[in-house]
Amino acid sequence: MKWAEVRSACEAELKKAGIEQPGRVVLDWFDDEFGLASRKGDEQIPKANLVTINEQLERLILGEPLAYVTGISHFYGYELEVGEGVLIPRPETEELVRWILEAFPKHSKLRYADLCTGSGCIAAALGLQRLTWTGVAVDISPHAIAFTEANIRKHDLGDLLTVRQADVLSGEVLPKGEQFDLLVSNPPYIPDGDWDRVQKSVADWEPHIALKVENTDPLLFYKALCVSAKQHLCKGGWLYVECNDVYAKDVAHLLRGEGFSEVEIFMDMQGKERHVRGRR
């Protein structure tokens, strides 16, 4: 069979299974798994590739996210390794990275910590964009830590980034006495009451530990981040966080109440209040 025939057949199967934007999924899938050669429609597909396609097609039909099927996610122009047990990086989080980079000169020297790092996407993107910065990536999940370490190796960031397994809620997330110019976090922020807004593929496949927070206190992680900021943020340093759009104003109010100045809310590409920053 030829690439064009197989692409068409896969698209039809995904459409039949109710997968959104099946043509886009197939294009991204084949590019990531087989490279640009798969776009040459008149060439024959090697038998080994056909076996892989059939196996992966079954997983996609069942609703498994494409990033888990291929093991690849794209974030801020970089390729990252992902898999079950780690949150798939989002375009909205790329906007948080962009907001940070726009605020600091390109050749500045800065020490940062990415708390609740997940795949390490924020930490890696900042490190790759600012080679004069050094940082720490922290997460409670051993699955996340494994992927963060893999992505640091993948992009040769070992001299700039270290990894630490710790619980942001423990109050001991960073080594005692260590100081940073920037703390950034995309913590869990979806309470049970908002869970019906979560896409089925996300709820079914992605780690709830990276998404859900107790209904009794949807600002739980932001309160813990303020504690860490008081302990580890240099005077004049910045805290940047991603938020549930429902609670962005509450997060901003929390930061002001904790003594942060220059508190701002940033709207994402969908016009939702998504990110908050404040200065110690």
C-alpha positions as CSV (number, residue, x, y, z in Angstrom):
1,M,0.0,0.0,0.0
2,K,1.0,3.6,-0.6
3,W,1.3,6.3,2.0
4,A,-1.6,8.3,0.5
5,E,-3.9,5.3,0.6
6,V,-3.1,4.5,4.2
7,R,-3.5,8.1,5.3
8,S,-6.9,8.2,3.7
9,A,-8.0,4.9,5.3
10,C,-6.8,5.9,8.7
11,E,-8.5,9.3,8.5
12,A,-11.8,7.5,7.6
13,E,-11.4,5.1,10.5
14,L,-10.8,7.9,13.0
15,K,-13.7,9.9,11.6
16,K,-16.0,6.8,12.0
17,A,-14.8,6.5,15.6
18,G,-15.8,10.1,16.3
19,I,-12.2,11.5,16.7
20,E,-12.1,15.3,16.3
21,Q,-10.2,16.7,13.3
22,P,-9.1,13.2,12.0
23,G,-7.2,14.7,9.1
24,R,-5.1,16.8,11.4
25,V,-4.5,13.9,13.7
26,V,-3.3,11.7,10.9
27,L,-1.0,14.4,9.6
28,D,0.6,15.0,13.0
29,W,0.7,11.3,13.8
30,F,2.5,10.3,10.6
31,D,4.9,13.3,10.8
32,D,5.9,12.4,14.4
33,E,6.1,8.7,13.9
34,F,7.4,8.3,10.4
35,G,8.9,11.7,9.4
36,L,8.2,13.8,6.4
37,A,8.8,10.9,4.1
38,S,5.2,9.8,4.9
39,R,3.9,12.8,3.0
40,K,5.1,11.3,-0.3
41,G,1.8,9.8,-1.3
42,D,3.0,7.6,-4.2
43,E,5.6,5.7,-2.3
44,Q,5.1,2.2,-0.9
45,I,4.9,1.8,2.9
46,P,7.4,-0.7,4.4
47,K,5.7,-3.7,6.0
48,A,7.1,-2.9,9.4
49,N,5.5,0.5,9.3
50,L,2.1,-1.0,8.4
51,V,2.3,-3.1,11.5
52,T,3.0,0.0,13.6
53,I,0.2,1.9,11.9
54,N,-2.4,-0.8,12.6
55,E,-1.3,-1.1,16.3
56,Q,-1.4,2.7,16.8
57,L,-4.6,3.2,14.9
58,E,-6.4,0.8,17.4
59,R,-5.1,3.0,20.3
60,L,-6.3,6.2,18.7
61,I,-9.7,4.7,17.9
62,L,-10.0,3.9,21.7
63,G,-9.4,7.6,22.4
64,E,-5.8,7.5,23.6
65,P,-4.2,10.9,23.1
66,L,-1.9,11.1,20.1
67,A,1.0,12.3,22.3
68,Y,0.8,9.1,24.3
69,V,0.6,7.0,21.2
70,T,3.7,8.5,19.6
71,G,5.5,9.4,22.8
72,I,6.0,12.9,21.4
73,S,4.6,16.3,22.3
74,H,5.5,19.7,20.9
75,F,6.0,22.7,23.2
76,Y,7.3,26.2,22.3
77,G,8.8,24.8,19.1
78,Y,10.6,21.9,20.9
79,E,10.0,18.2,20.8
80,L,9.4,16.6,24.2
81,E,9.0,13.0,25.4
82,V,5.7,12.3,27.1
83,G,3.6,9.2,28.1
84,E,1.0,7.9,30.5
85,G,1.5,9.4,33.9
86,V,2.5,12.9,32.8
87,L,0.3,15.8,31.7
88,I,0.5,16.6,28.0
89,P,1.8,20.2,27.6
90,R,-0.8,22.7,26.5
91,P,-0.7,25.7,24.1
92,E,-2.0,27.9,27.0
93,T,1.1,27.1,29.0
94,E,3.3,28.2,26.0
95,E,1.7,31.6,26.6
96,L,2.9,31.6,30.2
97,V,6.4,30.9,29.0
98,R,6.2,33.7,26.4
99,W,5.0,36.1,29.1
100,I,8.0,35.3,31.2
101,L,10.5,35.6,28.4
102,E,9.1,39.0,27.3
103,A,9.6,40.3,30.8
104,F,13.4,39.5,31.1
105,P,16.3,40.5,28.8
106,K,17.7,37.8,26.6
107,H,21.2,37.9,28.1
108,S,20.1,38.3,31.8
109,K,21.4,35.9,34.5
110,L,18.6,34.4,36.5
111,R,17.8,31.5,38.7
112,Y,14.4,29.9,38.5
113,A,12.3,27.0,39.8
114,D,9.5,25.3,37.9
115,L,7.2,23.8,40.6
116,C,4.7,21.0,39.5
117,T,6.9,20.7,36.4
118,G,5.1,17.6,34.8
119,S,7.0,16.8,31.7
120,G,9.5,19.6,32.4
121,C,8.0,21.6,29.5
122,I,8.2,25.0,31.2
123,A,11.7,24.4,32.7
124,A,13.1,23.1,29.4
125,A,11.6,25.9,27.2
126,L,13.0,28.6,29.6
127,G,16.4,26.9,29.6
128,L,16.5,26.5,25.9
129,Q,15.5,30.1,25.3
130,R,17.7,31.6,28.0
131,L,21.1,29.7,28.1
132,T,22.4,32.1,30.8
133,W,19.7,31.0,33.3
134,T,19.9,28.1,35.7
135,G,16.9,26.3,37.2
136,V,15.3,23.5,39.2
137,A,12.3,21.4,38.1
138,V,10.2,19.9,40.8
139,D,7.3,17.5,40.9
140,I,5.8,15.0,43.3
141,S,5.2,12.3,40.7
142,P,8.0,9.8,39.9
143,H,6.4,9.4,36.4
144,A,6.7,13.1,35.8
145,I,10.3,13.2,37.2
146,A,11.3,10.4,34.8
147,F,10.0,12.3,31.8
148,T,11.5,15.6,33.0
149,E,14.9,14.0,33.3
150,A,14.5,12.4,29.8
151,N,13.6,15.8,28.3
152,I,16.6,17.5,30.0
153,R,18.9,14.8,28.6
154,K,17.2,15.1,25.2
155,H,17.9,18.8,25.0
156,D,21.3,18.7,26.7
157,L,20.2,20.9,29.6
158,G,22.0,19.0,32.3
159,D,24.4,21.8,33.1
160,L,21.5,24.3,33.5
161,L,18.7,22.3,35.1
162,T,18.5,20.0,38.0
163,V,15.4,17.9,39.0
164,R,14.0,17.4,42.5
165,Q,11.1,15.2,43.6
166,A,9.1,17.0,46.3
167,D,5.5,17.9,47.2
168,V,4.6,21.5,46.7
169,L,2.1,21.2,49.6
170,S,4.7,19.9,52.0
171,G,6.3,23.3,52.7
172,E,9.7,21.9,51.9
173,V,9.6,21.9,48.2
174,L,13.0,23.5,47.7
175,P,16.2,23.2,49.7
176,K,16.3,25.4,52.8
177,G,18.0,28.7,52.2
178,E,18.1,28.4,48.4
179,Q,17.0,31.6,46.7
180,F,15.5,32.2,43.2
181,D,14.7,35.2,41.0
182,L,11.7,33.5,39.5
183,L,9.2,30.9,40.6
184,V,6.8,29.5,38.0
185,S,4.1,26.9,38.3
186,N,1.2,25.2,36.5
187,P,-0.3,23.4,39.5
188,P,-3.4,21.2,39.7
189,Y,-6.4,23.6,39.6
190,I,-9.6,21.8,38.6
191,P,-12.0,21.1,41.5
192,D,-14.7,18.5,41.3
193,G,-17.3,21.1,40.6
194,D,-15.5,22.0,37.3
195,W,-14.7,18.5,36.2
196,D,-17.6,18.4,33.8
197,R,-15.7,21.1,31.7
198,V,-12.8,18.7,31.2
199,Q,-12.6,16.9,27.8
200,K,-13.3,13.2,28.0
201,S,-10.0,12.2,26.5
202,V,-8.2,14.3,29.2
203,A,-10.3,12.9,32.1
204,D,-9.9,9.3,30.8
205,W,-6.2,9.3,30.1
206,E,-4.2,12.1,31.7
207,P,-3.1,11.9,35.4
208,H,-5.6,13.4,37.8
209,I,-2.8,14.2,40.2
210,A,-1.7,16.9,37.8
211,L,-5.2,18.2,37.2
212,K,-7.5,17.9,40.2
213,V,-7.6,19.9,43.5
214,E,-9.9,19.5,46.5
215,N,-13.3,21.2,46.1
216,T,-13.0,22.5,49.6
217,D,-10.0,24.7,48.7
218,P,-9.5,25.4,44.9
219,L,-6.6,27.8,45.8
220,L,-4.8,25.2,47.9
221,F,-1.7,25.0,45.6
222,Y,-1.5,28.8,45.2
223,K,-1.4,29.3,49.0
224,A,1.4,26.8,49.1
225,L,3.2,28.6,46.3
226,C,3.0,31.8,48.2
227,V,4.6,30.1,51.2
228,S,7.4,28.8,48.9
229,A,7.8,32.3,47.4
230,K,8.2,33.9,50.8
231,Q,10.9,31.3,51.7
232,H,12.8,31.1,48.4
233,L,12.0,34.2,46.2
234,C,14.6,37.0,46.2
235,K,13.3,40.4,47.1
236,G,12.0,41.8,43.8
237,G,11.6,38.3,42.4
238,W,8.6,37.2,40.5
239,L,6.0,34.4,40.9
240,Y,4.2,33.4,37.7
241,V,1.3,30.8,37.8
242,E,-1.2,29.3,35.4
243,C,-4.8,29.2,36.8
244,N,-8.3,27.9,36.3
245,D,-10.0,30.9,34.5
246,V,-12.8,30.7,37.1
247,Y,-10.4,31.5,39.9
248,A,-7.8,33.8,38.3
249,K,-9.2,36.9,40.1
250,D,-9.1,35.0,43.4
251,V,-5.5,34.0,42.8
252,A,-4.6,37.6,42.1
253,H,-6.4,38.7,45.2
254,L,-4.5,36.0,47.2
255,L,-1.2,37.3,45.9
256,R,-2.0,40.9,46.8
257,G,-3.1,39.8,50.3
258,E,0.2,37.9,50.7
259,G,2.1,41.2,50.0
260,F,2.9,40.8,46.3
261,S,3.1,44.0,44.3
262,E,2.5,44.6,40.5
263,V,0.0,41.8,40.4
264,E,-1.4,41.2,36.9
265,I,-3.8,38.8,35.2
266,F,-3.0,37.6,31.6
267,M,-5.7,36.4,29.2
268,D,-5.0,33.4,27.1
269,M,-5.6,32.9,23.3
270,Q,-9.3,32.1,24.0
271,G,-9.8,35.3,25.9
272,K,-9.9,33.6,29.3
273,E,-8.1,34.8,32.4
274,R,-5.4,32.1,32.6
275,H,-2.1,33.4,34.1
276,V,-1.3,35.6,37.1
277,R,2.0,37.1,38.2
278,G,3.2,39.1,41.2
279,R,6.4,40.6,42.5
280,R,7.8,40.0,46.0
